[in-house]
Amino acid sequence: MTTAAEVGAQFEKLYGYAPDGVWSAPGRVNLIGEYTDFNEGFVLPLALPHTAVAAVSPRTDGVLRLHSADIDAPLAELRVDELTPLSDGGWAAYPAGVVWALREAGHAVTGADLHLASTVPTGAGLSSSAALEVVTALALDELFGLGLTRPELAVLAQRAENAFVGVPCGVMDQMASACGAEGHALHLDCRDLTLRQVSFDLAAEGLRLLVVDTRVKHALGDGAYAERRAGCEAGAAALGVGHLRDIAYEDLPAALERLTDEKVRRYVRHVVRDNHRVERVIGLLDAGDVRAIGPVLTEGHASLRDDLRISCPELDLVVSTANTAGAHGARMTGGGFGGSAIVLVESADTDAVTEAIRTAFTAAGRTAPRVFPAVASAGARREK
């Protein structure tokens, strides 16, 4: 585990002086509601204990210096008034994009020194990029006295990823990282950014939510994500609504009959049904019937696999094996094409289900997955 003290000491060794502070922001796992955020729908993520940690000091000379303990690359030195969107696909584009987004919004960020280390697995669909963006935004907000709210920071971090990095993601990842709460999942309405913390204390119920990182890497910038977003937008246009959020679940059959493009029809069906699945899961959690969300998770996986078509053999293997081994339910989570799945199990069954998944991967000739519990954790915060 990377600690604030370690990152602060690394900053001092790198730059020759102590940082003004150290901040952290978590990755996230999404319980239900996939590809619904950019359709102005509903999502239910939770913040993970895995975090991006940044030691940061402000500068007044327009220089931005960036370094990561996790990347074998030299210190990047940029000028804040020369930051150009879509000019660099490397890791430094994420914090640099946040500086650019803050300045574009009229905030006087005049430079900074930043050193970062992260325990959020990359390429696993757990929002390592959002953690990096949010920790940068939170640090700069405090150091420059900008007075921004957590949702405002999340929106600016999303703009950095959309406009500067070039990934057309929704706002869920950044909101989960900025606004997560320990022991809770975040019910987020992506239309107006209203949020509610929903109790999600699995340990008290004798349950665990496992994350299974298949170690199959995905890259959302490769066009597949953008293609599905464009398909959703085409569906909304064909149906005469601003966003697919506006299609009520009970009106879905009639809406599908109006769509002639088979691919668009599948995308629309998934989004409308997944919005409804979010509402079903929240109803079950509010009623204290936590185990009953399992089948809804599995149902969501089938939709991601068959309608959105963003699963892969490794993710399907996790879900089928876990459910056969006694899990309450499972589904892929995140952008797809690899990454991670989540599995809801009795705490007492954790080892047996984990072993079943690993055995299945070995039998299929796949690389052994990484399995760890997803514990609903606190959102972004100052560490020292």
C-alpha positions in Angstrom: 0.0 0.0 0.0 1.3 3.4 -1.0 1.2 5.8 2.0 1.1 9.6 2.1 4.3 9.7 4.0 6.1 7.6 1.3 4.8 9.8 -1.5 5.7 13.0 0.3 9.2 11.7 0.9 9.5 10.7 -2.8 8.4 14.2 -3.7 11.1 15.8 -1.5 13.8 13.6 -3.0 12.6 14.4 -6.5 12.1 18.1 -6.2 14.5 19.0 -3.3 11.8 20.4 -1.0 8.8 19.2 1.0 5.4 19.3 -0.7 2.6 21.6 0.5 0.3 18.6 1.0 -0.5 15.1 0.0 -4.0 14.0 -1.3 -5.6 10.8 -2.4 -8.5 9.8 -4.6 -9.9 6.3 -5.0 -10.6 4.1 -8.0 -14.2 2.8 -8.2 -16.1 -0.3 -9.1 -19.6 0.0 -10.5 -22.2 -2.2 -8.9 -24.8 -1.7 -11.6 -25.6 0.8 -14.4 -23.2 0.5 -17.3 -23.0 2.9 -20.3 -25.9 4.7 -18.7 -24.0 7.8 -17.5 -23.5 9.5 -20.8 -27.1 8.8 -21.6 -28.0 10.9 -18.5 -29.2 7.9 -16.7 -28.5 6.2 -13.3 -25.4 4.5 -11.9 -24.5 2.9 -8.6 -20.7 2.9 -8.1 -18.7 2.6 -4.9 -15.2 3.9 -4.1 -12.5 1.4 -3.6 -9.7 1.4 -1.0 -7.2 1.5 -3.9 -6.1 5.1 -4.4 -4.0 7.5 -6.5 -1.8 9.5 -4.0 -0.4 12.9 -5.1 2.1 15.1 -3.3 1.7 18.6 -4.7 3.0 22.2 -4.3 1.9 25.2 -6.3 4.1 27.3 -8.6 3.7 30.9 -9.7 5.9 30.8 -12.8 3.6 28.9 -15.2 5.6 25.7 -15.0 4.0 22.3 -14.5 6.2 19.5 -13.4 4.8 15.9 -13.3 6.3 12.6 -12.2 4.9 9.2 -11.5 6.5 6.5 -9.3 4.5 3.9 -11.4 5.8 4.8 -14.9 9.3 4.4 -16.1 9.6 7.8 -17.6 11.5 11.0 -16.8 10.0 14.1 -15.1 7.7 15.9 -17.5 8.0 19.6 -17.6 5.3 21.6 -19.3 4.1 25.2 -19.4 0.5 25.8 -18.4 -0.1 28.4 -21.1 1.0 25.9 -23.8 -1.1 22.9 -22.8 -2.8 21.6 -26.0 -5.6 19.0 -26.0 -5.0 15.7 -27.8 -1.3 16.3 -28.0 0.0 13.5 -25.8 -1.5 10.1 -25.1 0.8 9.4 -22.1 0.0 9.3 -18.4 0.9 13.0 -17.9 -2.0 14.0 -20.1 -4.4 13.2 -17.2 -3.1 15.7 -14.6 -2.1 18.2 -17.3 -5.6 18.0 -18.7 -7.0 18.9 -15.3 -4.8 22.0 -15.2 -6.0 22.8 -18.7 -9.7 22.3 -17.7 -9.3 24.5 -14.6 -7.7 27.3 -16.6 -10.3 27.0 -19.4 -13.0 27.4 -16.7 -11.3 30.7 -15.6 -9.4 29.5 -12.5 -5.9 31.0 -12.1 -3.8 27.9 -11.8 -0.2 29.2 -12.3 1.7 25.9 -12.2 2.6 23.1 -9.8 5.0 20.4 -8.9 3.3 16.9 -8.6 4.5 13.5 -7.7 2.1 10.6 -7.9 1.9 6.9 -6.9 -1.2 4.7 -7.4 -2.5 1.4 -6.2 -5.5 1.4 -8.5 -4.9 -1.4 -11.1 -4.6 0.0 -14.6 -6.5 -1.5 -17.5 -8.8 -3.3 -15.1 -11.9 -1.1 -15.5 -11.5 0.4 -12.1 -11.0 4.0 -13.1 -7.3 4.5 -12.5 -7.5 7.6 -14.8 -10.4 9.2 -12.9 -8.5 8.7 -9.6 -5.5 10.5 -11.1 -7.7 13.3 -12.4 -9.6 13.8 -9.2 -6.6 13.8 -6.9 -5.0 16.4 -9.1 -8.2 18.5 -9.1 -8.7 18.3 -5.4 -5.1 19.3 -4.6 -5.1 22.3 -7.0 -8.5 23.4 -5.7 -7.1 23.6 -2.1 -3.7 25.0 -3.1 -5.1 27.8 -5.2 -8.2 28.4 -3.0 -10.7 27.8 -5.8 -13.6 26.9 -3.6 -15.1 24.3 -5.9 -17.5 21.6 -4.7 -16.8 17.9 -5.1 -19.3 17.6 -8.1 -17.8 20.6 -9.7 -14.3 19.1 -9.4 -15.6 15.8 -10.9 -17.2 17.6 -13.9 -13.9 19.4 -14.5 -12.0 16.1 -14.3 -14.4 14.6 -16.7 -13.8 17.5 -19.1 -10.1 16.9 -18.9 -10.6 13.3 -20.0 -13.1 14.1 -22.7 -11.6 17.2 -24.3 -7.9 17.0 -23.4 -7.1 13.2 -23.3 -9.8 12.4 -25.9 -11.8 9.7 -24.1 -15.6 10.4 -24.3 -16.4 9.0 -20.9 -19.4 9.9 -18.8 -19.1 11.5 -15.3 -19.6 8.4 -13.2 -16.0 7.6 -12.6 -15.0 11.0 -11.5 -18.1 11.5 -9.3 -17.5 8.2 -7.5 -13.9 9.1 -6.9 -14.7 12.6 -5.6 -17.9 11.8 -3.7 -17.7 8.2 -2.4 -18.4 7.5 1.2 -17.3 4.6 3.4 -19.9 1.8 3.7 -22.0 3.2 1.0 -22.7 3.0 -2.8 -23.3 6.2 -4.6 -26.7 6.5 -6.4 -26.0 9.2 -9.0 -28.4 10.8 -11.4 -26.2 11.7 -14.3 -28.7 14.3 -15.6 -28.6 16.7 -12.7 -25.7 15.1 -10.6 -28.0 14.7 -7.6 -26.6 11.9 -5.5 -27.6 9.8 -2.5 -25.4 7.6 -0.4 -27.0 4.1 -0.2 -26.0 1.8 2.7 -23.8 -1.0 1.4 -22.2 -2.6 4.4 -21.8 -6.2 3.1 -19.7 -7.4 6.1 -22.6 -6.7 8.4 -24.7 -9.0 6.2 -22.1 -11.8 6.0 -21.4 -11.0 2.4 -18.5 -10.0 0.2 -18.2 -8.3 -3.2 -15.2 -9.7 -5.0 -13.4 -8.0 -7.8 -11.9 -10.4 -10.3 -9.4 -8.6 -12.5 -9.0 -10.8 -15.6 -5.7 -9.1 -16.5 -7.1 -8.7 -20.0 -6.3 -5.0 -20.7 -8.7 -2.7 -22.4 -8.2 0.7 -23.8 -11.3 2.9 -24.1 -9.6 5.2 -26.6 -9.6 2.5 -29.2 -12.9 3.5 -30.7 -15.2 0.8 -29.4 -16.5 2.9 -26.5 -17.0 5.9 -28.8 -18.9 3.8 -31.3 -21.4 2.6 -28.7 -21.8 6.2 -27.4 -22.5 7.3 -31.0 -25.0 4.5 -31.4 -26.8 5.5 -28.2 -27.0 9.1 -29.5 -28.3 7.9 -32.8 -31.0 5.9 -31.0 -32.1 8.9 -29.0 -32.2 11.0 -32.1 -34.3 8.4 -34.0 -36.7 8.3 -31.0 -37.0 12.1 -30.8 -35.5 12.4 -27.3 -32.5 14.2 -26.0 -31.0 11.2 -24.2 -32.0 7.6 -23.7 -32.8 8.5 -20.1 -36.0 9.9 -21.5 -37.3 6.5 -22.6 -39.4 5.0 -19.8 -38.9 1.3 -19.1 -42.6 0.5 -19.8 -42.3 2.3 -23.2 -39.3 0.3 -24.3 -41.1 -2.3 -26.4 -42.8 0.4 -28.5 -39.6 2.3 -28.8 -37.7 -0.7 -30.1 -40.3 -1.3 -32.8 -39.5 2.2 -34.2 -35.8 1.5 -34.6 -34.6 -0.1 -37.9 -30.9 -0.4 -37.1 -30.3 -3.7 -35.3 -27.2 -2.5 -33.6 -28.8 0.7 -32.3 -31.8 -1.3 -31.1 -29.5 -3.5 -29.0 -27.8 -0.5 -27.5 -31.1 1.2 -26.6 -32.5 -1.9 -25.1 -29.4 -2.3 -22.8 -29.4 1.3 -21.6 -33.1 1.5 -20.8 -33.1 -1.9 -19.0 -29.9 -1.1 -17.1 -31.4 2.2 -15.8 -34.3 0.0 -14.6 -31.8 -2.4 -13.0 -30.2 0.4 -11.0 -33.6 1.3 -9.6 -34.3 -2.4 -8.8 -31.0 -2.8 -7.0 -31.5 0.4 -4.9 -35.0 -0.8 -3.9 -33.6 -4.1 -2.7 -30.8 -2.4 -0.8 -33.1 0.1 0.8 -35.3 -2.9 1.8 -32.3 -4.7 3.3 -32.6 -7.6 0.9 -29.0 -7.5 -0.2 -28.7 -11.1 -1.4 -31.5 -10.5 -3.9 -29.4 -8.1 -6.0 -27.3 -11.1 -7.1 -29.6 -12.2 -9.9 -30.0 -8.6 -11.1 -26.2 -8.4 -11.5 -26.2 -11.6 -13.5 -29.0 -10.3 -15.7 -27.0 -7.1 -16.3 -24.0 -9.2 -17.4 -26.2 -11.0 -20.0 -27.3 -7.6 -21.4 -23.7 -6.3 -21.6 -22.6 -9.5 -23.3 -25.5 -9.9 -25.7 -26.9 -6.4 -26.4 -23.9 -4.1 -25.8 -21.4 -6.8 -26.8 -18.6 -5.5 -24.7 -17.8 -8.7 -22.7 -15.0 -11.2 -23.6 -14.4 -14.9 -23.0 -12.5 -14.3 -19.7 -15.3 -12.1 -18.2 -18.0 -14.6 -19.3 -15.9 -17.4 -17.7 -15.8 -15.5 -14.3 -19.5 -15.0 -14.3 -20.5 -18.6 -15.3 -18.0 -20.2 -13.0 -18.8 -18.0 -10.0 -22.5 -18.6 -10.3 -22.0 -22.4 -10.7 -19.8 -22.3 -7.6 -22.5 -20.8 -5.4 -22.2 -17.0 -5.9 -25.4 -15.0 -5.6 -24.6 -13.2 -8.8 -21.9 -11.7 -10.9 -21.3 -9.4 -13.9 -18.6 -7.6 -15.8 -18.0 -4.0 -14.6 -16.5 -1.0 -16.3 -15.9 -0.3 -20.0 -15.6 -3.9 -21.1 -13.4 -5.7 -23.6 -11.4 -7.1 -20.7 -11.0 -5.6 -17.2 -12.9 -6.8 -14.2 -16.0 -8.6 -13.1 -17.7 -8.4 -9.7 -19.0 -11.4 -7.8 -21.4 -11.3 -4.8 -20.7 -14.2 -2.4 -21.3 -15.3 1.2 -18.2 -14.4 3.1 -17.8 -18.1 4.1 -17.8 -19.0 0.4 -15.1 -16.5 -0.7 -12.3 -19.0 -0.8 -14.3 -21.7 -2.6 -15.6 -19.4 -5.3 -12.2 -17.8 -5.7 -10.5 -21.2 -6.2 -13.2 -22.3 -8.6 -12.5 -19.2 -10.8 -8.8 -19.7 -10.7 -9.1 -23.4 -11.6 -11.4 -22.5 -14.5 -8.9 -20.0 -15.8 -6.1 -22.6 -15.5 -8.1 -25.2 -17.4 -8.9 -22.7 -20.1 -5.2 -21.8 -20.5 -5.8 -18.3 -19.3 -3.5 -16.1 -17.1 -4.5 -16.4 -13.4 -6.9 -13.5 -12.5 -6.3 -11.2 -9.5 -9.1 -11.5 -6.9 -9.7 -9.1 -4.1 -12.7 -7.7 -2.0 -14.4 -4.5 -3.0 -14.9 -2.6 0.2 -17.0 0.6 -0.1 -14.5 3.3 0.9 -14.1 7.0 1.3 -13.8 9.4 -1.6 -11.0 11.9 -2.3 -9.4 13.5 0.6 -6.3 15.4 2.0 -3.9 12.9 3.7 -1.4 15.4 5.2 
